[in-house]
């Protein structure tokens, strides 16, 4: 890092907690050299906060340790500009270590890094691309805590309150917003690719280009979510990655595409056939085998489970198939050299590091143990759902599957299972301890 840093006056340094929320400090540029060489101290317990930023006393990281500090080091070589900020500012994404320099494994980025290393030890490199869906909202939605579609001012001034999937006209009306999103992605080095108008009113999807660095792909997903919200506010909109903001509209998904390269750069999922290689089938089998265990990662909040309904473009049981969007694990039609797997379960509210760790970890387990998948689903998987065991479709059921998972303990780590499970239990107690307006309307 040059002593003559010519960036902005302030920078934000942040880590990503287990819920995918950013936690850190805003600091003056005069402290940058120290930050880049010595790191920044934050309590270990910050990683395990519940969704609202409260300590989780049952996770073993608060009073038992004296609420001890970890050290957060930057993961990129220099700060990144925040182009949507009202005053000039940079940001630094960081990862937490123990005070002795060893990895702090409840940190979700450390967990994914360890999974990628296990692939490397076998001679494989995961190649990953992500797809994130979000809703644009009107500028009052965040303050009202109630979603409303935005009004397009640049077009004919109408509210986006109808489904208009793949509409170019809808994106035309938001040209300035998407141009700013594209520009901010370029400034921050986020490899944004196609933009799609989706199934909900004001719902969009932006796809990322494939990367042979799975951890960097997760970094980009984290940075992209912050970017979209920031640019939306700049244009007097709101934006949400909430899994199901509208009860009767499409939910926000987080789809993951991945393949594996060997040390010669060959795609090992390709064997020259449309079916794909034995390794691809083994990976699929691992994904299906551990899907129920990992639902608390893919669907981390109470609202997350509203996505999983028949016919709602979210899978309801562990299934796979070729060129079939009604299944949980899809093998897209492609040239043989581009043979890959698409995992279609996670919601956009999930932590990208943990989603990639759970997906890649399950595929790795399938490969290491040479699992075999069942026959692929042909046709409408929703019509066959009664013949299969459903995925956990309630928050507390997912918590039970998570806590009992030997796979998650082995591949993502016992510390992670303890700390994340404790956060989810506290969140459930908080939410279930409140009486909803619906109950008052129905029963008072």
Buried (B, 14 or more C-beta within 10 A) or exposed (E): EEEEBEBBEBBBBBBBBBBBBBBBBEBEBEBBEEBBEEBBEBBBBBBBBBBEEEBBEBBBBBEEEEEBBBBBBBBBEEBBBBBBBEEEBBBBBBBBBBEEEEBBBBBBBBBBBBBBEBBEEEEBBBBBBBBBBBBBBBBEBBEEEEBBBBBBEEBEEEEBEEBBEEBEEBBEBBEEBBEBBBEBBEBBEBBBEEBBBBBBBBBBBBBBEBBEBBBBBBBBBBBBBBBBBBBBBBBEBBBBBBBBBBEEBBBBBBBBBBBBBEEEEEBBBBBEEEEBBBBBBBBBBBBBBBBBBBBBBBBBBBBBBBBBBBEBBBBBBBBBBBEBEBBBBBBBEBEEEBBBBBBBBBBBBBBBBBBBBBBBBBBBBBBEEEBEBEEBBEEEBBEBBEEBEBBBBEBBBBBEBBBEBEBBBEBBBEBBBBBBBBBBBBBBEEBEEEEEEEEEEEEE
